[in-house]
Amino acid sequence: MTSEYEILREIVEESLNPICRLTPDGTVIFANKAFRTTFNLPSTCFLGLELRDLLDAESLAAFEEGCKQLTSLTHSASFKTRVSRQGRDTCHYHWHIQKTFNHEGNTAEIYCIGKNITDLLKAQEELKAEKNRLRCIEEVKSAFFLRLSPDLTILSCNRAYAKYLEGKPEDFIGKKLEEIRDRDFTFLRRAFARLTPESPSVFRENSADFKNGETKWQLFNDTGIFDESGKLHEIQSIAWDITELKRAREAEEKKEAQLKNSIDKLHKTFSQTIDVLATAVESKDPYTAGHQRRTAYLSAAIARRMGLSFERRRCVALAAAIHDLGKLCVPSELLSKPGVLRKLEMDLVKTHAEEGYKILQKVDFPWRIPETIRQHHERLDGSGYPRGLSGDEILPEARIIAVADVVEAMASHQPYREALGIGAALEFVQAKAGKLFDNSVVEACRELFEEGFSLDNCN
């Protein structure tokens, strides 16, 4: 009488799915008929083979990765392989692997059961290709097809093209384009004349005027068909209506132009506002006004030398032009006092940086002008005012104005002293570079004057 074990063994042996048992090191200790067939193994003498002898490198790596996932808590995993046999197509298999463990918790055996998924993968690829074909068909429904002879006679056209021309295919076949559209097609004949067997295809845009006064645009892909001698036989064209796209582009370009115009007007308004503020300062202190113009001139040059963007250069120039705006809040007699100011008087003058910030902080500038003005007397070592900022706390734009401000002030006449000259001014900022002033700003300033820059050109 056949034992239950023998029945189970026969079921496993005759299973259509490849099944094998492995030792922990991957040695085959059992393989059913389907497994032997899959790997083209003899019915005997296959025991002792290692799985690495049967799988390619990629499949073996997938198997080993699956085995790593197996623990006493996670008994099963899966992986995929390709199996190539001589004279036969490559097959794809999905494997389910499972470990058994001994009493010590170590791997006893590994069971592998495979399923041929080649047909499934092919079906998935075919389904994907079919979806692509359906998508292409859907796209092509609205495309125009026509065949033209070299003299622009329509040999055939599809319904979409005929409908676009407000007719039926038979209304246009045998007619030349000039008969359908009242326009000069010399440009098209020249374009077709440039087609060659080596370069037979060209894209072009075309416009067409309709009876209702509407103009529509098409994108054509023209392909020349040549005979054996290389002579142009016909032109096959496929086209798409791009009218909506053209209109959208034109609307976008119009919006961009309007936006640019609005931005330009806004910038002009800001510049005019800066001029008004600078004039207000000038009416109170002529020395400050001339100083601001020259500081702005030098600041803009330094910013350009340092490679700052246009927007940041604009911020530097505008902020420098009114960097002493806060002096409107300082008594005029202190600004024009010929002698040395006392400490209390100097403290009052120093408030101009913060006062300038307060005047401008509620204005919605597109740049950091108020904060730049507030910081133009700050120094890298924290010895400046009004807040004692240091290092990276100070805006780059403020660092530029700080150097330009000192250079211009030292080089020019002041109510309390004669001009010291550019040489002395440059020598001072270079001596304090890295301590009070930004090294890169001082270097850019020095290079400008070495190359002939002059504050006199400001006027």
FIVEXBA-693247 format. One record per residue (C-alpha): residue number from 1; z, x negated, y negated. Coordinates in steps of 0.05 Angstrom, whole numbers, plus 5000, padded with zeros to 4 digits. Each point is the difference from the previous one (the first is absolute). Layout:
BEGIN
NUM	Z	X	Y
...
//
This chain:
BEGIN
1	5000	5000	5000
2	4980	4972	4932
3	5060	4981	4958
4	5010	5022	4929
5	4993	4927	4977
6	4932	4994	5033
7	4976	5065	4968
8	5021	4975	4931
9	4968	4933	5013
10	4935	5033	5019
11	5002	5043	4938
12	5010	4938	4957
13	4945	4962	5038
14	4949	5056	4991
15	5018	5016	4927
16	4942	4997	4952
17	5044	4964	4950
18	5010	4925	5010
19	5072	4984	5021
20	5034	4934	5013
21	5069	4970	5009
22	5017	4933	4969
23	5056	4949	5004
24	5036	4984	4935
25	4953	4941	4989
26	4938	5044	5007
27	4980	4985	5073
28	4965	5057	5036
29	5039	5024	5061
30	4964	5066	5010
31	4934	5029	4975
32	4968	5066	5020
33	4926	5011	5013
34	4984	5022	4928
35	5035	4937	4972
36	4961	4955	5048
37	4935	5035	4981
38	5015	4995	4926
39	5010	4924	5004
40	4949	4990	5057
41	5053	4973	5048
42	4992	4996	5076
43	5040	5050	5041
44	5040	4941	5027
45	5021	4931	4974
46	5014	5026	4930
47	5075	4994	5006
48	5028	4942	4960
49	4950	5006	4944
50	5030	5000	4931
51	4983	5052	4948
52	4978	4944	4953
53	4944	4986	5049
54	4973	5071	4992
55	5007	5015	4926
56	4967	4969	4939
57	5044	4967	4947
58	5004	5061	4955
59	5017	5048	5057
60	5052	4951	5028
61	5033	4994	4932
62	5003	5077	4997
63	5033	5001	5069
64	5051	4947	4982
65	5016	5036	4935
66	5011	5065	5039
67	5046	4963	5049
68	5042	4975	4942
69	5014	5072	4981
70	5029	5015	5069
71	5076	4996	5006
72	5052	5033	5043
73	5001	5055	4947
74	4925	5003	4988
75	4969	5004	5068
76	4927	5011	4983
77	4946	4979	4952
78	4924	5001	4995
79	4941	4956	4981
80	4924	5000	5002
81	4951	4951	5031
82	4926	4987	5008
83	4973	4984	5069
84	4932	4968	5005
85	4967	4993	5068
86	4936	4962	5014
87	4939	5045	4996
88	5040	5060	4976
89	5021	5028	4933
90	5067	4983	4970
91	5053	5053	5015
92	5061	5017	4960
93	5067	5016	5032
94	5066	5027	4975
95	5058	4973	5040
96	5070	5027	5009
97	5050	4947	5022
98	5070	5009	5026
99	5054	4951	5021
100	5053	5007	5054
101	5064	4960	4995
102	5047	4972	5052
103	5075	5005	5001
104	5007	4941	4953
105	4957	5034	4948
106	4941	4953	5011
107	4928	5021	5010
108	4986	5015	5073
109	4928	5025	4997
110	4948	5025	4950
111	4957	5061	5017
112	4933	5010	4965
113	4959	5064	5002
114	4933	5001	4963
115	4952	5053	4977
116	4927	4987	4984
117	4990	5025	4928
118	4929	4974	4991
119	4970	5070	5000
120	5054	5024	4952
121	4986	4944	4951
122	4925	5013	5005
123	5012	5073	4986
124	5043	4983	4940
125	4945	4954	4973
126	4947	5053	5012
127	5043	5052	4965
128	5008	4952	4941
129	4925	4987	4998
130	4986	5074	5004
131	5047	5013	4941
132	4963	4946	4961
133	4933	5032	5018
134	5025	5068	4977
135	5025	4970	4935
136	4932	4966	4989
137	4964	5066	5015
138	5045	5035	4950
139	4984	4947	4948
140	4926	5001	5015
141	4995	5076	4991
142	5000	4991	4925
143	4957	4937	5001
144	4926	5002	4980
145	4947	4971	5046
146	4928	4989	4981
147	4941	4957	5022
148	4951	4975	4948
149	4933	4966	5004
150	4991	4938	4956
151	4963	5044	4950
152	5063	5044	4995
153	4973	5059	5041
154	5055	5037	5036
155	4986	4997	5075
156	5062	5040	5019
157	5068	5020	4974
158	5061	5036	5026
159	5026	5067	4977
160	5056	4969	4959
161	4950	4962	4957
162	4955	5061	4993
163	5058	5044	4981
164	5022	4948	4949
165	4930	5006	4969
166	5008	5075	5001
167	4948	5013	5055
168	4983	4994	5074
169	4974	4938	5037
170	4930	5029	5006
171	4998	5007	4924
172	5001	4925	4991
173	4968	4968	5061
174	4933	4969	4982
175	5015	4998	4926
176	5011	4939	4958
177	5065	4992	4962
178	4964	5006	4934
179	4978	5070	5020
180	5072	5020	5013
181	5034	4964	4942
182	4965	4992	4933
183	5018	4928	4988
184	4972	4929	5007
185	5015	4969	5068
186	4972	4931	4984
187	5070	4971	5008
188	5004	5028	5071
189	4932	4971	5020
190	5023	4932	4974
191	5065	5006	5039
192	4963	5017	5065
193	4950	4943	4987
194	5059	4951	5003
195	5019	5023	5071
196	4983	4950	5054
197	5009	4996	5076
198	5055	4949	4987
199	5034	5043	4947
200	4979	5072	5015
201	5057	5039	4969
202	5025	5014	4929
203	5050	5045	4966
204	4984	5035	4934
205	5028	5055	4956
206	4953	5055	4976
207	5008	5058	4952
208	4963	5066	5002
209	4994	5054	4946
210	5000	5072	5023
211	4971	5064	4970
212	5069	5023	4977
213	5006	4937	4958
214	5050	4967	5047
215	4992	4926	5018
216	5021	4979	5069
217	5009	4931	5030
218	4984	4974	5069
219	5014	4935	5037
220	4940	4980	5043
221	4996	4950	5057
222	4925	4985	5009
223	4976	4964	5063
224	4929	4975	5007
225	4964	5008	5067
226	4947	4945	5012
227	4943	4995	5050
228	4987	4939	5043
229	4961	4965	4945
230	5060	5008	4952
231	4967	5054	4958
232	5045	5055	4972
233	4986	5062	5041
234	5051	5050	4973
235	5068	5005	4966
236	5057	5037	5032
237	5054	5021	4951
238	5069	5029	5007
239	5036	5024	4937
240	5065	5031	4977
241	5015	5043	4940
242	5047	4958	4957
243	4999	5046	4939
244	5075	5017	5005
245	5017	4927	5010
246	4959	4980	4939
247	5032	5054	4958
248	5069	4978	5024
249	4984	4928	4981
250	4974	5021	4932
251	5063	5042	4988
252	5043	4942	5021
253	4963	4952	4955
254	5007	5050	4942
255	5075	5005	5013
256	5006	4925	5003
257	4963	4994	4934
258	5044	5053	4968
259	5062	4965	5027
260	4976	4933	4974
261	4986	5032	4932
262	5070	5030	4999
263	5031	4934	5019
264	4960	4964	4946
265	5023	5051	4949
266	5072	4992	5023
267	4996	4925	4994
268	4970	5007	4931
269	5057	5047	4980
270	5051	4950	5026
271	4966	4943	4962
272	5000	5042	4936
273	5073	5016	5011
274	5016	4926	5008
275	4961	4985	4936
276	5040	5053	4962
277	5066	4971	5025
278	4979	4929	4982
279	4981	5024	4931
280	5068	5032	4992
281	5034	4933	5017
282	4952	4964	4953
283	5019	5046	4942
284	5072	4978	5008
285	4991	4926	5016
286	4933	4965	4987
287	5024	4939	5039
288	5014	5041	5062
289	4932	5034	4996
290	4960	4936	4998
291	5044	4971	5054
292	4988	5060	5046
293	4924	4995	4993
294	4999	4926	5016
295	5050	5008	5057
296	4956	5056	5030
297	4939	4955	4993
298	5034	4942	5036
299	5032	5045	5053
300	4933	5031	5019
301	4969	4931	5006
302	5056	4975	5045
303	4996	5062	5044
304	4925	4990	5007
305	5010	4927	5016
306	5050	5019	5055
307	4950	5048	5032
308	5037	5064	4988
309	4962	5065	5011
310	4969	5037	4941
311	5054	5053	5000
312	5056	4949	4999
313	4966	4960	4946
314	4995	5064	4959
315	5074	5013	5010
316	5017	4929	4976
317	4955	5005	4938
318	5025	5069	4979
319	5074	4984	5012
320	4993	4934	4962
321	4967	5035	4942
322	5064	5040	4987
323	5053	4957	5035
324	5041	4997	4936
325	4996	5075	4988
326	5076	5005	5004
327	5005	4961	4935
328	4987	5066	4965
329	5074	5012	5015
330	5022	4933	4970
331	5015	4995	4925
332	4941	4970	4962
333	5044	4950	4964
334	5019	4967	5066
335	4927	4994	5022
336	4980	4965	4936
337	5064	4960	4988
338	4981	4928	4983
339	5063	4968	5026
340	5034	4995	5068
341	5027	5066	5025
342	5074	5007	5015
343	5021	5020	5071
344	5011	5073	4982
345	4932	5003	4965
346	4966	4966	5060
347	5032	5049	5047
348	4972	5057	4958
349	4930	4969	5002
350	5005	4992	5076
351	5007	5075	5007
352	4925	5007	4985
353	4980	4990	5074
354	5043	5058	5024
355	4982	5042	4939
356	4926	4991	5013
357	5011	5024	5071
358	5038	5061	4976
359	4943	5019	4952
360	4947	4997	5054
361	5037	5020	5064
362	4982	5074	4994
363	4926	4985	4990
364	4962	5009	5066
365	4962	4933	4999
366	4956	4984	5060
367	5030	4929	4999
368	5070	4972	4997
369	4996	4988	4925
370	5070	5024	4980
371	5035	4957	5053
372	4956	4940	4985
373	5020	5004	4927
374	5073	5007	5020
375	4996	4935	5041
376	4960	4954	4955
377	5063	4962	4979
378	5028	4993	5071
379	5001	4930	5030
380	4994	4975	5072
381	5071	4971	5001
382	5031	5065	4975
383	5016	4974	4930
384	4954	5050	4965
385	5013	5069	4973
386	5010	5060	4998
387	5022	5004	5074
388	5004	4928	5023
389	4946	5009	5054
390	4979	4939	5041
391	4946	4978	5048
392	4960	5054	5034
393	5038	5054	4962
394	4955	4985	4941
395	4931	5032	5000
396	4940	4951	5004
397	4971	5033	4937
398	5065	4988	4962
399	5000	4926	5023
400	4932	4992	4969
401	5020	5031	4934
402	5064	4958	4999
403	4960	4935	4999
404	4947	5025	4951
405	5054	5027	4954
406	5037	4933	4996
407	4936	4959	4993
408	4973	5043	4944
409	5067	5004	4963
410	5011	4924	5002
411	4928	4985	4980
412	5002	5048	4940
413	5037	5003	4934
414	5064	5040	5001
415	5044	5025	4941
416	5054	4950	5020
417	4957	4938	5014
418	4931	4968	4997
419	4951	5002	5058
420	5016	4949	5055
421	4929	4998	5027
422	4968	5014	5068
423	5017	4931	5027
424	5075	5010	4990
425	4996	5071	5028
426	4965	4978	5063
427	5047	4942	5009
428	5060	5047	4995
429	4975	5052	5052
430	4979	4944	5047
431	5069	4969	4996
432	5031	5068	5017
433	4950	5019	5054
434	5036	5022	5063
435	5066	5009	4963
436	4984	5049	4944
437	4925	5013	5010
438	4954	5012	5060
439	4966	4936	5023
440	4933	5032	5013
441	4999	5034	4932
442	5017	4936	4963
443	4946	4963	5039
444	4948	5052	4984
445	5020	4998	4926
446	4995	4924	4998
447	4931	5000	5033
448	4974	5051	4949
449	5018	4956	4940
450	4974	4937	5035
451	4933	5036	5007
452	4997	5017	4925
453	5035	5067	4995
454	5024	5014	4929
455	5045	5054	4971
456	4958	4997	4937
457	4944	5035	5037
458	5044	5063	5004
459	4981	5018	4929
//
